Amino acid sequence: MNPAPAIVFIDPGPNLAQYFAAVGAGLAPAYRAVFFAPRVKSRSILRRLHGECYPARHEWRTPSHAAALPHLDRAALEAQLRQPSDRALVAGDAPVFQHLARDLAALFADLQPAGVVCWNGSGLAAASATQLARAQNVPVLFAENGYLPNTLQLDALGVNARSSLTQRLAEHADAIATRPISPAHQHELDTVLTAYRAGQPPPQCPPAGGWVRASPLAYLIQAGRDWRARSPSVRLNRRIPRQIPALPERFVFFPLQVRQDSQLQLHSPLYGARLDLAIRDLAQAVQALDPPRRLVVKLHPADLNKTDYDPIAAELPAVVWIGGGDVRTLVQRAEAVVTINSTVGIEALIFGKPVVTLGDNLYVHERLVHPVRQREALLTQLQHALNTPPDSEFIARYLHFLYFEGLVRAHWRDFSPSSVQQFADAISDRLASAASP
């Protein structure tokens, strides 16, 4: 009896492995889930869950290198990668990159998968697998966290700015603005957004059998690798308070993002990861418009101990700097929110705040936000945002479109049957659409 066609999940991280294993079970019997899992902790978790991993050997053992090195467009591959270290591996044709490429080539030859699922798509394994899959006309889906509570992205073109939702908004804004909304859908979304505004966490169900951890050996191996790759311990951002201080009466809010994140590395054409330049430009614009108004800058929690903003904080003492606290408190109090392309942009729309964007994302559209395409336009766009009420009717229609049509109502921390099965069904449906002529 021939096995079911394989859907391959590429390099799921340890946080995602257990959810994707559950989703894989939801794909049966039409498909079988296979996990390309070179990371030691992910592989251990999947093994404990009886997931089918590829290649069969453990990653820390000597590879056979039996497969031929596949042809990959190195320049195109580098352009897809968010990490400078990954780009260096490709540019230098490093052995670890060759090893990965051979394993992926063998996977496509051995399994002839019906589809590939990548998280985000900007990691080395995911970007390499995408290029190989497209060369063989194998459909690829890209997953990522969603922009509304308990949602995920799943798209055949990419995530965030590369998502097909970006094109759909640009081409069908009028249709979105006039699409009828059923009372049941309106009630469901109103309930979700009301809970979000109130600070209530979305309901999430843990795994029925509890969370599965990697083996002690996997933790030991990973600890050794982390130790070798460690950076010197340096206390950063000493000038910046961790709690929200007394806020000015009037302010513009700028939430920072992780400098190595794909949002900045790939979708920030004006500033890239130079958030210091964006802060200087924005501080100057706020000061020029209305000196009593202040700029409030909040560090991203994942970047708190990676990027030191103390030098620019000393340079710009009029800026209010914050190292922690609930972003909703700041959004709710702000006159306007400026972001490169963060999910906070959507959160600000939920609170009815005007939003200025400095980069690209699936919600960057003139009827939703005030996009800045050139640095010289920042002052004008900020002034327009502060003086023009948001189009609340169109924003409501767009959030409805996003929740019920654009995103999948599921989350990798929610193991409820509906969350798992809706994501599995979305994979099946989107693969069928991607494979259609």
N, C-alpha and C positions, 0 to 999 in steps of 0.2 A: 504494500500500500504506500503510495507516495505521500510524503509529509506535506502539511499545509505550507503554502508559500510564506516566506519569512518577511517580517517587518523588522528592520534593524534599528535599534536605538543606539546612537553614537555617543560614547563617552559620557554616560550620565554621572553627575557628581554624587558624592555620598548622600547628600540631602535629598536627591531626586530618585535614587536607585530603588527604594522600596515602593514608592508610588508608581514608578514606571513598570515595576514588576507586577503590581496589581492591575495596571492598565493593560499590560501584556496578556494577563489571564483573561481580561474582558474582551480581547480581540479574538479569542478562540470561539468556535473551531475554524472560522474562515481563514485565520492567519495564526502563525506562531511567532512569538516574540523572541528575538535574539539580541544580545547586548554586546556591542563592541566596547569592552571595558578594560582599557589599559591601566586605569588607576587602581592601586592596590586595595584601598578601603572600599571603593565601589564594587570591585570584583568580589571581595570577601562577602559583602552584604548580599549580593546577587546569588552567590554560591549557596549561602545559608538559606536563601529563599527558593533554591532549586531552579534558578534561572539559567537559561542556556547562554553561556558566554563564548565569545569568539575573540581571539584564538583559544584553543583548549588549554594551552600551556599557561603557567603562571608568568606574569610579566617579569619577575625578578630572575627567572631562569634564562639561560643562554638561548637566544632565538636561533631558529634554523636558517633563516634568510633564504628559504627555498623559492619564494616567489620572486619574479623579476621586478625590478624597480619600475614603477609605472611612469608614464609621461604625465607631468603636471606643469601647468603654466605657472612658473614661479612668481612672475610679476603680478599676475591676477590673484594668486594665492596670498601674497604679502599684503595686497590691498584689502583683503577681507579680514585680516588678523588685528585684534585689538592690542595684543601684548607685544611690546618691542622685543622681548626675549624670544617669542615665537617667530617673529619676522627675521631675527638674526639666525635662527636655526635653519630657516628656509634659504636665506641669502647665502649662508655658508655651506649649504648642502650637508648639514651635520649628520653623523651616523644615527642619532636618535630620530631625526626626521626621516631618513631613509628606511629605518626599521618600521616606523609607523606607516609610511607609504606602502611598503611591501605587505604588511599585515592587512591593510585595507584592500589592496589589489587582490590578495588571496581571498578575502571575505567575499568580494563581488564575484570572483570566479567560482568559488565553492557553493555559495548560497543562491546566487542569482536572485537577489531580494525583490519583492514586489514593491517595496518602498523603504525609505530611510527617514528617521526622525532625529533631528538635531536640536539641542537646547541652545538657543541664541544664534549659533552659526558662526561666531567669530573666534572660536577656539581652534587650535591647530588640527585636531582630529576631525572636528565638524567641518571646517572649511575644506580640508583635503577630501573628506568623504563626499562633500557636495560636488566638488569638481569631478570626481570619478563617477558619481552617480549620474550627473547630467550628461557626461560623455557617453554613457550607456543607456540614456533615456529612462533612467529609473527615477520615479517621482521622489521629491524631497519635501519634507515638511519641517518648518522651523517653529519651535515652541519657546515661550518666554512668559514671565509673569504678566498678568493682565493689568489694566488701568483702572478697574473697578473692583470692589471687594469680592473675594472668592472667584476670580476669573483668571483665565490663562489665554495667551495668544497661541494660535496655531494657524500657520499660513504657508502657502506654497512658494511665495516670493521672498519672504524674510520677516523679520520682526521690526517693531518700532517704525522708523522712517521708511524702511524697505518693504514694509507690509503692503499687501494689496489694498488695505483699508485707506492708505494714503491716497492712492489713485482713485478709489471709489469716492472719497470725500471731495476730491478735486473735480471729478467729472459728474457727480450726482448730488451736489449740495442742494439743488432745488427739489429733487425728489425726496431727499431726507427731510427737508423742511416742511413738506406737505404730506408725508406718509401718515396714514391714520394710526392711532394708538388705541388698543383695546383697553377698557377699564381694568381688566385683570392684570395686564402687563403694567399699566400705570401704577396700580396699587403695589405690585411686587417691587418695582424699581423704587417707588417712593419709600417703601419700608427699608430697603437696602441703604438708600442715601440718608434717610433720617437717622438710622443707626450709626452710620459712618460719621455724620456731623456731630452726633452725641458722644463720639469716642468709644462706642461699643465695638468690641472685636467681632469679626464675622464668625458665625457658627462653623466649627470644624470638628470633624470626627476622627479620633485616632485610629490606627490600624486595629483590627479585631484581636489580633494576637499580640499586640504591643509592638513597640519599635524594635527593629532588628539592628544590632550593632555589628561592626566588623570584628573579626577575630583579634585576640591579643597580638598575634604575630603580625597581622596587617597594621595594627596601631604602632607596633615596634618598628616595622620597616618604614612607615610614613614618618615617624618621629625622627628616625635617622636621616631621612632625606630633608626634612624641615630643618634639622640642626645644621646640616651642611650648607643649606641655602639661606641660613639666617642672616639678618642684618644686625649691625650693632644697635643695642638698645639705647635710644635717645628720647628724652622727654620732650615732646613737641607741644606747641600751642599753650604755653604757660600763661600767656596774657589773656587767654580767652576763657571766660567762665563756662562751667559745664551746665549750669542751670539758667533758665530764662530770667534775665534781670527785669527791673522796672522798665517797661517799654515806653518809647515816646508816644505822644498823643497822635501824631501823624507820621507814617513811615511807609517806605517801599520795601518789600521783603524779597531777598535773593537767597534761596536755598542752594547750597553748593552740591556738587555731584562728585563721584569717585573719579579721580583723574585717569585711572587706567580702564575705566568702564568703556564698553563699545559705544555708548551714547556720545561720549566726548571724542574718542579716538576715530570714530567713523562718521558721525553725523553732526559735527560741529564745525562747519566750514569757516566761520568767522574767527573763532578763538581757539579751536582745537581743545587741548587740555590746559591752555594758559588762562586759568580762572583768575589769576592775579590781574591780567589785562582787563578782563571783563569787569572785575570789581572796581578798578580805577576808572574805567569809562563810565560805569553806572554811578559811582560816587560823584563824579564831575557833573553828570546829567542831572542828578537829584539836586545838587547844590545850585546849578544854574536855573532850574525851574522855580525853586522855592526854598530859600536857605533854612527856614525853620523845620522843614520836612527832613527826616533822617532816612538813612539807608540802614537796614538791618540785614546782616549776613549770618546765616547759620551753617556751620560745618556739617558735612555728611558723617553720620556715625561710623561708617566703614572706612572713612578716610582720616579719622581723628588722629590716629597715631602713625600716619603715613606721609602726610603733607604738612609742613610747618607754615602756618599763616601768621606767626608772630611778627616777622619783618614788615609785612604789609599792614598788619594791625597797628604797628607803631607808626607807620607812615601816614595812616588815615585815622587819626584819633576821633574824628567826628562820626565814623561808622560804628554802629552798635554790633558787637561780635558775640555770637552765642555758640557754645560747643555742644549743647544737648537740649533735651526737652521735646515736647510733642509739637510736631510741625503744624498741626491743626490749630493750635493756640495762636501761632504767628500768622497763619493764613487768614484766620477769622478776624484778626485785628488790623491787618494790613489794608492800606488804600489800594494797592496794586501788587501783583506778584510778577517778578521777572525770573525767568528760568532759561537755561540753555535748551533743554528738551526733556526735563525730568517728568516723572509721573505726578509731581507736585503741581504741574500745570493743569492736569485734569482735576486734581483735588481742589485747586483754586476755582475752577469753573463750577464745581459742585457747590462751593460756598458763594457763588455769584460774584467773584472778584474779577476785575480786568486783568488780563495776562499778557505780558510781553515775552516773546520767545526770541532767543538768539541763535537757535540751531534748528534742525529738522526733526520732525516726528509726525506720527499719524494724526495728530490733532492740530497741526500747524496750518491754519486756514484763516483767511481774513474775516470770516464771519464768526469765528470762535475766539481768535487771539489777535495780537498786534505783532506780526512777524518783523524782525529786523534783518534785512538782507545785506546791508552794508553798515559798518560801524558808524559812519557819519549820520545814519538815520536813527540812531538810538534816542537822541534827545526828542526828535519829532514824534516818534512812536510812543515813547513814554508819556509825553504830554498828551497825546491823543488818548492813550489808555486812561489817564487820570481824569480826563474831561468828558469821556464818552461812556455812558452806561453800557454794560455788556448786553448782547442780544439774547435775553433770557429764554425767549421762545425757541430760537434755533439751538441754543445750548441744550435745552431740555430734549429736543428732538434728536440731537446728536448723541447724547448720553443713552437715550433709548435705543438708537441704532447700534451703538457700541455694545450695549449689554445684551441685547437679544439677537443681533445678527453678526456683529464683528468678532466678539470674543466668545470663548467657551466658558460656560458657567460651571467651573471646576477649579480645584486648586490642589497643588501637590502636598499640602498639609491636611487636606480633607479627604479621608478615606471612606466617606459615606458611599453607599452603593451608587447614588445618583452622580456624585462627583467622578468616581472612577469610570462608570459606564458612559457618562456623557463625553468624557475625554476619549475613551476608546472608540465610541461611535463617531466622534468628530474626526479621528484619524482615518477611519474607514471611509467616511464620506468624502473627506478632502483628498484622499489618495485616489478615490474613484474619479473625482472631478479632474484632478491633475493628470490622470492617465487618459482621459477622454480626448479625442482629437479636437 
